[in-house]
Each structure stands twice: as structure tokens, then as C-alpha cells.
Amino acid sequence: MQNDEIAQQAPASHVGLDHQLPAPPPEPHRSHTVRILVWVFILLVFGVLFWVVMNQKEAATAPAGRGALTGPITITAATATKGDIGVYLNAIGTVTPVYTDTITSEVTGLVMAVEYREGQMVHRGQPLIEIDPRPYQAQLLAAQGALERDTNLLEQAKMDLARYQAAWARNAIARQILEDQEKLVLQYEGMVKFDQGTVEYDQVQVSFCHLTAPISGRVGLRLVDPGNVVQANSTTPLVIIAQTQPITVVFTLAEDSVGDVVAQTRRGKPLLVTAYDRSNQTQLATGTLQTMDNQIDTTTGTVKLRALFPNTNGALFPNLFVNTKLLVRTLHGATLIPSSTIQQNGDTSFVYVIQNKTAHLQDVKPGVSDSGMTAVTGVNPGDVLADSSFQKLQNGAQVVISKTPVPASTSGRNVP
């Protein structure tokens, strides 16, 4: 009886063990699908966030851009005109005196006086420095005495020669005596010439003791003082004089410009040269082209030119660095517009032509420029052009022309 009960309970316990076993693992393809869906969801989230950020950035910059403008744009305008404009060659140059004299001593002696002031304008022949002349005056006096002695000996020899000639005519003396006297006269003549040369040399030495200005110009700082001893043929200068009126400017041009300059100079018309300061803002002087060097420097591919300036106001100072503008020719009847109205888009130049309060983009071809004006083709004289607010302008934009300048913050250049 008990065995039957145990046999009946055994299957029941086996059934309970079957229910407690773990579930079988999921299939592999279902987990792979879940991972793909997760990554797709993540990419979608990042895409939405990127789109939101970009829209916010465009919204933040829209007030400064052209798309945010709803009303007319206030601009200043300029009018294209018809006129003449010069074709210039720009170069850098150095102010160079026509003459620069470095005066040294030709004699050895004591400096007695310095008769110029530092920086003084002196004229040709004006006394500059006095060197003690007494030793040279004494030598000159001795040479003059020797000249007088030998001159009198020559005269005596000539009188004796005249008597010997008369005696020879009477056959009273030998021929040898006459010939000896003739040669004696020639010797004295040579001595007199030698004495004359000595006198002239000593006179020159005395003149070297009185230094005068060989040219008119401006002297520099004092280089010698009274009481100094100077040496003959020394390389140490006593005074330097630079001619400043007139004065020249030496500048260089590229070899490609030589043809234009030569063609104009052959016509016999002087070419105008204008000198500006280092900043190229202030005009210093106006002169004319004087000459061109006779050869091109092969190391730099440039040629030197010299322009002459009256320099009556002294604006050009020796060795001053200047900017030069050489007027080669003049274009007549060109269409001129302010250079500030021209905009750039890569290699394309354009302007905004204002018609019926509307800006129209117009391509132009710029030419030569001078003093803020540019010769162009593509617009006509009388056309009204925008000259400010280029950050806001676009083709077809409505504009209002202001008589007062537009602030600089809204007049910067930009391209569409």
C-alpha cells in the first residue's frame, strides 16, 4: 500500500522539476536587429540636435545679414564723371644733391679761423677756413727773389750777346766765343722759367691756406676747430657742402616701364615727377625727369632715373627717403568714379548703380587710379553709384540716399 502511494507521488515530483528549468536563450538574429534599431535611434537624435543648433545660429546672425532686412537701406552715393586722369609709375627714391663737396686740406698748417656757422647756407667763393699762410708766404717770397735774380742775369747775358755779335761782324772775336754766349743766354732763360714755375706753385700753396666754398649749398656740422693742425692730402674732411637748391631724387623703375618712359622723352616733353613723404600721404615737391641711366641693372631688373626739383622751400633733404610718382601720360575723357565704390568678387569688379531707388549690380573694368579716383568702363558719366553699406546691399535692394556719411560700421566692403 505504501509502495503504491510512493509510485503515484513520483511522477508528480518530476513534473514540478520540469517547470523549474530556465527558459531557452533567445534567437541570435533578434538581438542583432535590436542593436541596429538602437543605433538608428541615436543617429536620428544627433541629426535633430544638429538641425536645431544650425537653425538657432542662422537666427542669431540673421539681423546682421541681408535676409533680415525688410526696409530700404540707407546709403551714401557718388556720381560717375567724365574727365582726365594721369597714368603714373610709382617708385621709391632717395634725395641726392646735385653736388656734394667734401673739402680736405691741400697744405699742412695751423687752423687760424673757422668762418662758417654749422648748417649755414653759403655761396660760391665765400670764405670757410683760414690756415696759417706765413710759411708758404715766406717760400713765395724766396721764389720771387730767385726769379728777379735770374731775370737780371738773363738780361746781362743778352747784352753781352749783342756786343759779341757786333764784334763777330767786325771779325774781332772767335766764333766759339759768340756761340758760348748764345748758349749762356738760353741757360738763363731756362732758369727764369723754372723760377716762374716755383713762384706760381708757391702762390697756389698760399691760396690753399684760404679755403672758400667751391659751390653754393648748405654746410654740415663743424669738423675742425681753430688751433687744430691739419695735414696735407689727408682724407679727413674739414667741411662738407651739399647743394640743396636745386636738388635731385634718384629712383628706380622696373625694366618693363623703360619703353613708356623712353617713348615720352623722345617727344621732347618733360615728364612730371612728384615726391611724397615716407607715408606716401604728404606731397613734398614737384619736379621734372632729368635723365635715365644708360643701362639696366641685371641683378634687380631695374633702371635708375634722376629727377630735378627746385626745392625752394627746402622740403627735400639730402638722403631723405621719398615716394615718387612719374606722370607718363594723361587719359582724356575717361569715366571716373571713386575707388571706394568698386567692390570685388574674386577676379570680378562691380558697382551698385542706383536707379529709381533700387540698387543694380553692374560689372566694371577698372583702369588707372589716382588720388582716390579710378577710370572704369561699364558705367556712364552721370550714373549714381552706392558708396557705403555694402554689407547690406544686394542686387535689387531698395535704397535711400543719405546726404550725411553712413557710419563706418555699416559701410564696410562685402561681396554677395
Order of alpha helices (4+ residues) and beta strands (2+ residues): alpha-alpha-beta-beta-beta-beta-beta-beta-beta-alpha-alpha-beta-beta-beta-beta-beta-alpha-beta-beta-beta-beta-beta-beta-beta-beta-beta-beta
